[in-house]
């Protein structure tokens, strides 16, 4: 009997707490619904990329900036890509400059093949960083563009992003000619391939802006 009374007490208490809980404010509910909508928009848009999981993971945190806008999504993707490529470019430049021998083209601790490939990467990744940065800037101005300017800006970004991807691939190929095991080759190539995936995804989202037009 006592257990039955206790059970009824807790059931009544739970019901009372539920009924007395303040309702979710309409503004907060609308904001949550908008965030969910944008998250699903990003997920759906990322399906057009070669690496959709990476796309969603790297861009979903910027849902508030995207606001279901394909242009803003492409712009955010370009900014994220630029940050990734610029960071890698600085890393490779430091590897070259920090241990370079001023008397010749070698780098202390590396074979001549490794040094040559690393210096080539320093150049190509620097170019890729510039190209992705220009792409992000071009997309920033796309929102206010009208008429032929829209197609012109998108075409510029497509060209620059494609060129950045080629530069990254050139760096990777250069290390492919380095024979035998190499720690610097493994490290740089791993990072370059990640950067390539970011660039590929950003380019795909830019291409989506004109797909079907």
N, C-alpha and C positions, 0 to 999 in steps of 0.2 A: 504493500500500500504506500509506504514511504517513498519507494523508488518511483512509483507512478506519479505521485505528487511532485517529486523533484523534476521528473521529465516534463510534466506539464508546465512547471514554473519556468524552465529554461526555454521551452517553446514559446511561451507567452513573452518572455523577456526578449527573445530574438525578434519576434514579430514587432514588438514595441520599438526596438532600436531601428529596425528597418523602416517603419513608418515615420519615425522621428528624424531620420537622416535627411539633411537638406538636399533638395534636388540639384542636379548638375546645372550650373548657370548656362543659359542658351548660348552665350558667346563662347564659353569654354567648350561646349559640345560642338559648336560649329567649327572652332579652331582645330579640334581633334579630328573631326571629319575631313577637314581640308588637308590636314597633314597626312591622313591615311590615303586620301585621293592622290596627293602628290607622290607619295611613296610608291603607290601602284603605277602611277604614270611613269616614274623613273624605271621601275622594274620592266614594264612593258616596252619602253623605249630601248632599254639595254638588250632586248632580245634581237635587235638588229645588228648588234656588234659581234665580233668574233669571240670575245671573252665576256659573256654576259654576267657571270658571277662577280668578276673583278669590277666590271662596270658598276653594278649595283652597290657593291661594298664601298667603292670609292666615292660614289656620288650621292647616295641616299642621305648622308649626313647633311647635305646642302639643300634639303627639301624646301626649307623656308625661302631660299633664294631662287629656286627653280619655279615654284608656283605653277606647275603644269604647263610651262612654256618651253617648247622645243628649242627656241633660240637661247633662252637662259640656260637650258640643260647643256647645249653645245658649248656655250660660253664657259660655264663652270667646268666642263670636261677639259676644255683647252687650258684653263687656268691650272687645274690639277695636274695636267700633263706637263705644262711648262715648269711647274715647281719641281716635279719629279726629274725631268731632264736637266734642268739647271743645277739641281743638287748633284746629279751624277757627273755633269760636266766639271763642276768645281772640284769634285773628288778626284777625277782623273787628272785635272790640271795640277792639283797639289801633288799627286803621285809623280808627275813629271818634273815639276819645278822644285819640289822639296829635296829631290835626290839627284838632280841632273849634274853631270860633270861638265863644267864650262869649257873644258879642253876638247871635247868631242861630243858626238851625238849619243853616247851611251848613258844609261841610267844605272847607278850603283846597285848591285845585287841582281840585275836582270841580264839575260842574254841579249845579244844584239837584235835578235828577232823579236823578243818581248818588248825591248825598248822601242823599236821601230813601230810595232803595232800600237803600243801605248801612245806614242806621239801622234800617230795618225788618228787615234781615237780622240785625243785632246782637241784636234782640229775639227773633226767631223761632229763631235758632240757639242762643241762650242757653237757650230753652225746650227745644229738641231735646236739648241736652247734659244738662239736668236729667232729661229723660224716659228717655234711654238709660242714664243712671247709675242711676236707680231700677229700671230693668228688670234691669240686671246684679245689683243687690242682691237683687231678688226671686228671681231664678234661683239665687243663691247659697244661698238657704234652701230650695230645692225638694227637695234630696236627702233632707232629714229630714222632709219633709211626708208626711202620710198622709191617705187618704180624700178628703173634699170639698176639703181645703186645697190639694191638688195642682191641681185644676181651677181653683180660685179664683186661685192664684198665676199659673198660665199665662194665664188670662183677663186678669189685670192687665197682664202683660207684653205681650200681644197689643194691648191698648188703648194702652199707652204707646208701644210701638214704632210703631204705626200713626200715632199723633199726632206723633211725632218725624218720621216720613216726610212727613207733611202740612206740618209747619213748614219742613222743608228745601225742599219743593216751592214753598211760599209765597215763600221767599227768592228762588228761581230765577225764579218768575213776576214778582216785583217788578222785577227787572232787565230782564225782557222788555219792560217799558214804557219803558225808556231807549232813545231813538232814536240812531242813528248809531254810529260806532265808539267803543268805550270800553275802555281798558285795564283799569280796575278791574272793569268788568262781565265781561269775558272771564276775568279771573283768579278772581274770586269764584265765578262760575257754574261754571267748570271744577272747582273744588274742591268746591263743593256737590254737583255731580252724582256725583263720586266718593263723597262721604259718603252720598248717597242709595243708591248701590249696596251699600255696606256695611250700611246699615240694612235695606234690602230683603232681603239675604241672611240677616241675623240674624233678621228676622221670619219668613222662610220656615222656618228651622230650628226656631224656636219653634212655628210652626204644625204642624211635623212631629211634635211631641211628642203632639199630640192627634188627628192624622190617623187616620181609620179607627176611632176609639173611639166 
